[in-house]
Each structure stands twice: as C-alpha cells, then as structure tokens.
Amino acid sequence: MSETSQPSPALEVHDLTVAYHKKPVLWGVDFEIPAGKLVGIIGPNGAGKSTLIKAAMGLLPLSSGWVEAFGRPLKEVRDRVGYVPQREEIDWDFPVNVMDVVLMGRYGKLGWLKRPGKADREIARACLEKVRMLPFADRQIANLSGGQQQRVFLARALAQESDLYFMDEPFAGVDAATEDAIIALLRELCSQGKTLFVVHHDLASVPDYFDWLVLLNLRLVASGPTSEVFTPEMLAKTYGGQLTVMTEVAEVLRRNEALAREESH
Amino acid sequence: MAGLLLLGMLMAFPTLAQAARIGEVSEGNVLDRAIRFFSFRDPTVRIAVAGCVLLGLCCGLLGTFIVVRQFALVGDMLAHAVLPGIALGYLWTLSKQPLHLFLGAVGAGIIGAIVVSLIRQTTRLKRDTALGIVLGGFYGFGILLITLIQKLPGDKSGLKSFLFGSAAALSETDLGLIAVVSLVSLLILGLLFPQFRIASFDPTFATSVGIPSQAMHYLLMLLLAWAVVSALQAVGVVLVSALLVIPAATAYLLTDRLHRMAGLSMLFGMIAGAAGAFLSALQTGLPTGPFVVLSASALFVGAFLFAPNHGVVPRWSRQRHQSRKIRRENTLKAIFHLLENEGSDVAEGKVSHQALVDQRRRSPLLVDGEIAALVRHGLAESPDEQGRVTLTEAGRARAMEIVRNHRLWELFLTNAANIAPDHVHDDAEKIEHILGEDIVRELERSLDQPTEDPHGRVIPLAMEESGGSGI
C-alpha cells in the first residue's frame, strides 16, 4: 500500500460485537482501513451493514470491542466523522428547506450556543453547488425528487468537512445520472485523502466503484483491496450458498474484467 | 391576507356566541361582562387572561415539536395520566396544595410514560396501543379517585375543574407556576432551537455530531409533563392535548420552516387562550377548556380553508384557474385547426361561429362564452356582424405555441419512446398546455428541429422564430 507512511489507520474496528435484545447481530468484527480509501460494505440483506456503521460511529451500544479513528477513540474525533443516513429514516414532510438541512452539517463544529455565521453559509452554498443543488436552496425538502434528496444529504455531509465518512446506501432509489454524479464526488473526496465507508447493494458496480471492500454477513467475511477480495469464493462465503446469485455475480465479474481489459488496451 | 381573515373570524366568533345566548341572558348583562372583562379591573380576570395567554404560548411552542416529531398521542396520554396523581396529591394533605398536586401529577405522568415503554419492550404491542392502554387506564383510575374524594370532608371545590378547566379558579400560585414553566420552556427551546431541530429531524445524524438526541427527547418530555400539569387548572385534563396539538397543526399548514411554525403556533396558542378566557368569562360557571380549544379549532379551520399553499380554497381556485386556461387554449387551437384545414392565413382568416360550434362539439351558447373569454383576455378580436372571429397577435402566438407543443410531443413519443402514432394524441392533449419553454427547446434539439408531426402535419414555428415573414 502507498499509505505505509500513515502512522495510524483511518478506521480500526477491534473485535466488535453488537447485540439487540441479547441476540447478537454482529460477531467479533475486526478490521483496519488505511486512509484515503473508497470502501464498500457488501453483504446480503440483514447482514448487519447499517448496524456496523452505526456501531462504529458509537450510535449503538457495543457488547464488546472498540473502534478507533485516526488512532483515537471515536468520541474524541467526532468532528472529523461525517454521516449520510438512509433516506427512508427521515420524515420528508418536516418543515425545513434545503439550506436548513445543509447547515445542520455545521453544528458539529459550532458548539452549543453558537449559530451558523456568514462563513458557514458560504460553505453550505459551496457544498450545494458541488452537488448542483444550489438553485433549490429555498425549496422545502418534500418538493424534491429522490435523487435530489440524496444529493442534499451529501451536501450536508460535505458541509461537515470531515476526514472519515459513513454513508448508508447513498445510491438507493436514485436515477442513473445522480448515481454517476455521486460516485464522481466520492472519488474526488477520496483523492483529497478522505476515507469513505459506503453501504452498497448493487454487486455489478462493486469492482467499478470501490478500491477496498468489507464483506459482511453477521461476521466479517473479508476485508481488503477489491482486487484481492472480490472473488467468487469470497462472495460465496458472504452470500452463503445462494448459488443463483453466485453464478450471476461470477458472470458479472467476468464481464467486468473483460471490460477493464478492453479499456486498458 | 390569511392573517386578516383569521382575525376577522375571531372577531366574529364572540359576536356569534353572544347572539346565541341573547335569549337566555339580557343583552346588557353580556355587554356588562364584556366591558368588565376588557377593563381588566377584576384581578380574577387579569389572572385568568394572563394564565391562558401564557399557556397558549408555552403549549404552542412545545406543540410545534410534538407535531413534527409525530408525538401528538404522547401529549394526550400524559394529560390523562396525570389525573390520578392530582387526586393522590390532594389526598396527601386533604387540601388543594399546589405543590403537592404538582408533584403528584408529574409523578403520575412519569410513571405513565414508563409503563408505556415497559409495554412496548416486553410485548409485541405497538406504541399507539400502549399509549391507549395507559391513557384509558390512568384516566379511569383518576376519575374514580376524584369521585371518591367528593365524598370526603374538606375543601375540594376546585378539584372537578381539573377535568374541563376553569380559568376563573386560577390562583396567583397557579399563575406563578404557569409563568415559570413557560419561561423555562421558552428559554431552553429558544437557546437550543437548532439542536432541537436537528434532533427532531434526524436523531441519528444528531447523535453522530455530538447532539445527545436521546437526552433531548427526555428533556422535551419533562417540559411537556410540566406544561400539561400547569395547564390543568386552566383548560383541564381532557383538552390540554388539544391546546398542544391544534395551534401547532394550524401553523404547520401555513409555513414550511420550523422557526416560523413555532412563532405562528405560539401566536395562535395565545389568541386561543385569550379568546377562551374571554368567552368563558361572559358567563360564570362555564368551563374555559372547551372555549380555548374551540377558538384554536376556529383558527385551524381558517388555515385549513385559506392557507396559501396547503389550504383547500386556494388549491381549488388554482385548479379552476388552470382549467379555464386550458379551455381558452383549446378554443384557440380549434380556431387554428379550422384555419389550417381551409388553408387560410392564420393572421387574417376569420372563423364562423357555426364552424367553431362544429369543431368544438359544444352548444352554441357555450361557444359564445368561450369566444367572450378569448376577447376578454385579448386573444381574439370581438366578432364582426356575421359573428366571425379573428385572432389577435397574442392569440395567434399562443395558438401556434399550443399546436407546436402538441405536435412536438406526439413526434417525441413516436420517435424517442416508440409509441404507436395512433396512441399519442390523447397524451399530447394534456401535455400541450403545461410544456414550458425549456422543455420545448430540449424537445426541438433532441428531435433535430423537426417540421412535421407523425401524422404528416406541419409543426408551426414559434412566433419569434418566424419573424416578420407572416406565415
């Protein structure tokens, strides 16, 4: 890896176990992610992908284990961590406009009694411009399409100016054009040395999008560079015996490799 | 404008109430009471009004968060669950000691909230069911206790007013309690407004940036319990939750920003409080709660009907405006088609009344009306002696735009979306009226500046493009 000069990994998850009502949903998850990676979290439904990022951010109580970002406990580096929740978790009729939502990204740095000032508004506007939502700044959020809502959430995350991002299915329910725009933005963030953790569902685009993968199915199946980890054997382990999916994915993989070879020539 | 209307409704409301009771009470009597009320000479009136207005403010503010967090039922549950606490607080000293009643009520409210979470955690019952169980169970127990207390000796005169509220029975201690609760709520929610907004909108995100949304939730519940308890004497157990929900719901219909909603909600709460205190003061012995809630409901009905964006009447009038516009445009299009079919010049050509009746397949009377509408909007010249119609410049431009939109859309559906040419007409009939400039330009680009529609008819050029050539 080129990150050998980096003293501590962007994220270290050590022996993490999470339980709901005494029923474990994640067992002994243990991995390290070097900084500057675009990381995909892949696994079947109910594999604990959302649980993993929520637990890593300290939003859920841990049964055991610990999480460190940049070599320090997550609580101490909260202002360096950004979050994009799933779109369905939100009441979109809530009386706020697009600008209100993006400004929410600034409060982590503002403290309790300070209100966002001119500089914060400038940052929020710049972030909206980046996701091409500035013309919608005064819109009530219910009057946006699904893709636009997702872009507003991304703008809020950008406004957090973090070094480590957790994103829960940012591609869910968005159109192809928005998906392209989002992935371009994520790559740009990565090239600035930021680390992005993205829960993702569409296996076909995995080798295209991510340079690091965390394969998850209630336990950690594998964590490593996409080229090493995105193999039919690993996917078979992750998706446990679902052979139809496996054959499909193997096919997709072969097609993608052919595509990649063609592009490099 | 909506504000004025609401104000008007409120002004009309007391008059109506007076009118309804002229039969029972002499007019002078009601007037005297009204004058006495507005002179504020009577300390009871001063305390009652101050209490109700402060409560309206406090409940309006808290209610804003209750409504956007979808917690309306929680307020209802708390309001009912405190009743046994009040009865037990009375039994503690066998007198109406405000402090003891207050402690009993807050205790019962907290126990009620705990029972709700217990039911949810240990059974598979959902939140609304758990709330319903606690609401009914606690309330029934409270009624039982209060009925029993009525049989005991001692001063229990005002205890029944906890059910429906009596602002006239407010003591200075009660008012002090209301003032403290209002002030604390205003201070906490005002200072931490942005944090409460984030925690209400997206609690997970709030926690991730270090805002303790769970703790803030409990803080809000505590303020709510206090507000409910302090409101009991004035508006009563049954209707406190209405004072929490209705002003906030009214404000929600009027704005899309949380801080404006909070401001409006407080304003409506205060108006409802003042109006309720006034109405119940017109005759002694009438409970305050129903009047406060009725005033709040009157405001809600006003917003429901006339709110600029979400109101029923503006929406209806927008639809009517749009359907009239579509009808005018269809008349224009019919005239254009007639001229096009007979090959005459759109600028000069005249269309006879009969031809238009045949083309539109409407009665002559209706077509008269349609022509009159075109003339009124400057789209057609007044018919000549033979009743023939010519389009004005504006009318011509719009007619060509509509036909152009229609044919472009048909072409787009057949070419780009692969829909059979005989299936595209009906869709284009609707789309032609709403296509904007931008979309039309994009259609032209994607269709490569077409000149004919799928049925082989010429797509008319837009006016500015055709320039002075005079088609």
Interface residues (C-beta under 8 A of the other chain):
Chain A: K54 M57 G58 L59 R78 D79 V81 Y83 P85 E89 I90 D91 F94 P95 V96 N97 D100 V101 M104 G105 Y107 G108 W112 L113 R115 P116 Q140 R156 Q160 F166
Chain B: V68 Q70 L191 L192 P194 Q195 R197 I198 S200 F201 D202 T204 F205 T207 S208 V209 G210 I211 Y252 T255 D256 R257 L258 R260 M261
